[in-house]
């Protein structure tokens, strides 16, 4: 994860509230990308995968949503 994203996460009021804040989106975990994909874990055990080149755009959109809460 690049430093810009880490800085944005650290600026959120309470990082430990992330799971509660995104409950309606069902996101529970986001893994960093490997050579093949990255994984987003959803409530209920579902998993979705993205291409490594989609990771930065996904994280940016997700953090923007969190920052708007």
N, CA, C and O of each residue as an XYZ file, in Angstrom:
276
protein
N       0.871     -1.167      0.000
C       0.000      0.000      0.000
C       0.910      1.219      0.000
O       1.898      1.268      0.733
N       0.571      2.203     -0.827
C       1.470      3.355     -0.885
C       1.250      4.294      0.303
O       0.208      4.255      0.957
N       2.231      5.121      0.562
C       2.226      5.988      1.745
C       1.045      6.950      1.764
O       0.530      7.276      2.833
N       0.614      7.404      0.595
C      -0.530      8.326      0.535
C      -1.774      7.670      1.144
O      -2.500      8.312      1.902
N      -2.020      6.412      0.823
C      -3.185      5.710      1.370
C      -3.028      5.493      2.872
O      -3.988      5.644      3.627
N      -1.838      5.146      3.299
C      -1.593      4.942      4.729
C      -1.843      6.238      5.492
O      -2.463      6.225      6.555
N      -1.363      7.356      4.953
C      -1.595      8.652      5.595
C      -3.078      8.963      5.694
O      -3.536      9.460      6.722
N      -3.839      8.677      4.636
C      -5.288      8.935      4.657
C      -5.979      8.070      5.700
O      -6.881      8.535      6.397
N      -5.560      6.813      5.811
C      -6.139      5.922      6.830
C      -5.836      6.456      8.223
O      -6.709      6.479      9.091
N      -4.603      6.883      8.431
C      -4.215      7.395      9.746
C      -4.951      8.678     10.116
O      -5.090      8.984     11.301
N      -5.425      9.433      9.131
C      -6.155     10.670      9.400
C      -7.629     10.450      9.718
O      -8.305     11.374     10.171
N      -8.132      9.251      9.490
C      -9.528      8.966      9.824
C      -9.708      9.096     11.329
O      -8.788      8.788     12.086
N     -10.894      9.553     11.783
C     -11.105      9.794     13.212
C     -10.831      8.580     14.089
O     -10.242      8.723     15.160
N     -11.234      7.415     13.671
C     -11.048      6.221     14.481
C     -10.921      5.024     13.559
O     -11.927      4.501     13.078
N      -9.714      4.591     13.310
C      -9.485      3.485     12.388
C     -10.218      2.229     12.844
O     -10.626      1.412     12.017
N     -10.386      2.070     14.152
C     -11.047      0.870     14.651
C     -12.543      0.861     14.348
O     -13.199     -0.163     14.541
N     -13.090      1.971     13.881
C     -14.504      2.019     13.510
C     -14.730      1.565     12.078
O     -15.878      1.522     11.636
N     -13.686      1.224     11.336
C     -13.835      0.905      9.920
C     -14.853     -0.204      9.670
O     -15.689     -0.085      8.775
N     -14.790     -1.279     10.453
C     -15.708     -2.387     10.211
C     -17.158     -1.947     10.377
O     -18.022     -2.356      9.601
N     -17.429     -1.123     11.372
C     -18.798     -0.655     11.594
C     -19.211      0.323     10.495
O     -20.355      0.296     10.042
N     -18.306      1.171     10.071
C     -18.639      2.175      9.068
C     -18.987      1.575      7.718
O     -19.837      2.113      7.008
N     -18.360      0.491      7.357
C     -18.581     -0.069      6.034
C     -19.510     -1.269      6.036
O     -19.581     -2.002      5.050
N     -20.210     -1.474      7.121
C     -21.060     -2.654      7.221
C     -22.066     -2.731      6.076
O     -22.306     -3.819      5.550
N     -22.656     -1.616      5.679
C     -23.661     -1.687      4.623
C     -23.032     -2.044      3.296
O     -23.735     -2.514      2.402
N     -21.754     -1.842      3.130
C     -21.059     -2.257      1.914
C     -20.564     -3.698      2.029
O     -20.145     -4.293      1.035
N     -20.611     -4.251      3.220
C     -20.227     -5.640      3.490
C     -18.732     -5.915      3.387
O     -18.334     -7.079      3.362
N     -17.903     -4.900      3.327
C     -16.455     -5.112      3.250
C     -15.912     -5.344      4.651
O     -16.161     -4.562      5.569
N     -15.160     -6.440      4.800
C     -14.526     -6.732      6.077
C     -13.005     -6.694      5.981
O     -12.341     -6.253      6.919
N     -12.454     -7.143      4.876
C     -11.000     -7.149      4.717
C     -10.629     -6.768      3.288
O     -11.386     -6.996      2.344
N      -9.456     -6.189      3.162
C      -8.888     -5.903      1.846
C      -7.422     -6.319      1.916
O      -6.649     -5.765      2.697
N      -7.049     -7.292      1.098
C      -5.664     -7.749      1.077
C      -4.872     -6.945      0.056
O      -5.424     -6.462     -0.932
N      -3.585     -6.807      0.303
C      -2.728     -6.134     -0.669
C      -2.554     -7.031     -1.892
O      -2.631     -8.255     -1.785
N      -2.323     -6.427     -3.043
C      -2.238     -7.239     -4.263
C      -0.965     -8.084     -4.331
O       0.083     -7.713     -3.801
N      -1.091     -9.216     -4.992
C       0.078    -10.026     -5.323
C       0.246     -9.952     -6.849
O      -0.292     -9.036     -7.471
N       0.954    -10.859     -7.446
C       1.182    -10.810     -8.892
C      -0.076    -11.106     -9.703
O      -0.143    -10.772    -10.886
N      -1.064    -11.726     -9.082
C      -2.251    -12.182     -9.801
C      -3.487    -11.350     -9.522
O      -4.226    -11.014    -10.448
N      -3.729    -11.005     -8.241
C      -4.967    -10.326     -7.866
C      -4.859     -9.711     -6.482
O      -3.817     -9.786     -5.832
N      -5.958     -9.097     -6.038
C      -6.121     -8.746     -4.635
C      -7.504     -9.204     -4.227
O      -8.401     -9.322     -5.061
N      -7.674     -9.464     -2.935
C      -8.920    -10.049     -2.442
C      -9.613     -9.080     -1.498
O      -8.978     -8.440     -0.660
N     -10.933     -8.983     -1.652
C     -11.772     -8.215     -0.739
C     -12.700     -9.215     -0.068
O     -13.488     -9.889     -0.731
N     -12.599     -9.307      1.262
C     -13.454    -10.204      2.025
C     -14.727     -9.481      2.434
O     -14.684     -8.364      2.948
N     -15.840    -10.120      2.203
C     -17.145     -9.540      2.497
C     -17.827    -10.310      3.619
O     -17.490    -11.463      3.890
N     -18.784     -9.665      4.265
C     -19.562    -10.314      5.313
C     -20.196    -11.580      4.752
O     -20.563    -11.632      3.578
N     -20.319    -12.579      5.581
C     -20.915    -13.833      5.150
C     -19.916    -14.765      4.498
O     -20.291    -15.830      4.009
N     -18.633    -14.377      4.482
C     -17.609    -15.250      3.936
C     -17.390    -15.134      2.442
O     -16.569    -15.861      1.883
N     -18.098    -14.245      1.790
C     -17.899    -14.074      0.353
C     -16.583    -13.360      0.096
O     -16.141    -12.545      0.905
N     -15.960    -13.668     -1.033
C     -14.729    -13.016     -1.429
C     -14.839    -12.585     -2.877
O     -15.385    -13.310     -3.708
N     -14.325    -11.415     -3.177
C     -14.252    -10.948     -4.559
C     -12.799    -10.603     -4.846
O     -12.031    -10.277     -3.941
N     -12.441    -10.681     -6.104
C     -11.054    -10.478     -6.495
C     -10.958     -9.377     -7.538
O     -11.851     -9.201     -8.366
N      -9.865     -8.647     -7.480
C      -9.595     -7.617     -8.460
C      -8.214     -7.815     -9.050
O      -7.372     -8.504     -8.473
N      -7.990     -7.213    -10.191
C      -6.670     -7.269    -10.819
C      -5.723     -6.347    -10.069
O      -6.154     -5.321     -9.541
N      -4.437     -6.690    -10.011
C      -3.489     -5.832     -9.289
C      -3.526     -4.382     -9.761
O      -3.372     -3.472     -8.946
N      -3.727     -4.145    -11.053
C      -3.752     -2.775    -11.569
C      -5.010     -2.005    -11.154
O      -5.070     -0.790    -11.346
N      -6.008     -2.679    -10.595
C      -7.230     -2.029    -10.127
C      -7.133     -1.618     -8.654
O      -7.992     -0.887     -8.160
N      -6.104     -2.077     -7.957
C      -6.002     -1.896     -6.506
C      -5.985     -0.424     -6.087
O      -6.765     -0.024     -5.223
N      -5.117      0.380     -6.679
C      -5.009      1.784     -6.264
C      -6.316      2.539     -6.467
O      -6.721      3.315     -5.601
N      -6.975      2.325     -7.589
C      -8.258      2.991     -7.840
C      -9.309      2.520     -6.838
O     -10.113      3.322     -6.361
N      -9.309      1.222     -6.514
C     -10.266      0.687     -5.551
C     -10.045      1.291     -4.167
O     -10.991      1.744     -3.522
N      -8.785      1.295     -3.711
C      -8.468      1.833     -2.389
C      -8.810      3.323     -2.326
O      -9.339      3.793     -1.319
N      -8.515      4.061     -3.380
C      -8.837      5.488     -3.409
C     -10.342      5.713     -3.278
O     -10.777      6.571     -2.510
N     -11.122      4.958     -4.013
C     -12.580      5.091     -3.947
C     -13.102      4.702     -2.566
O     -13.980      5.371     -2.021
N     -12.570      3.635     -2.007
C     -12.987      3.160     -0.688
C     -12.633      4.184      0.390
O     -13.458      4.485      1.252
N     -11.412      4.720      0.349
C     -11.014      5.718      1.333
C     -11.826      7.001      1.185
O     -12.171      7.631      2.184
N     -12.133      7.390     -0.036
C     -12.976      8.571     -0.247
C     -14.347      8.371      0.397
O     -14.899      9.294      0.996
N     -14.887      7.171      0.269
C     -16.176      6.869      0.888
C     -16.065      6.966      2.405
O     -16.927      7.555      3.057
N     -14.987      6.378      2.977
C     -14.798      6.442      4.431
C     -14.651      7.884      4.909
O     -15.214      8.261      5.936
N     -13.904      8.677      4.174
C     -13.674     10.058      4.561
C     -14.952     10.898      4.492
O     -15.059     11.928      5.157
N     -15.910     10.456      3.692
C     -17.168     11.204      3.573
C     -18.162     10.872      4.681
O     -19.188     11.540      4.810
N     -17.875      9.861      5.471
C     -18.787      9.439      6.543
C     -18.769     10.423      7.661
O     -19.471     10.241      8.655
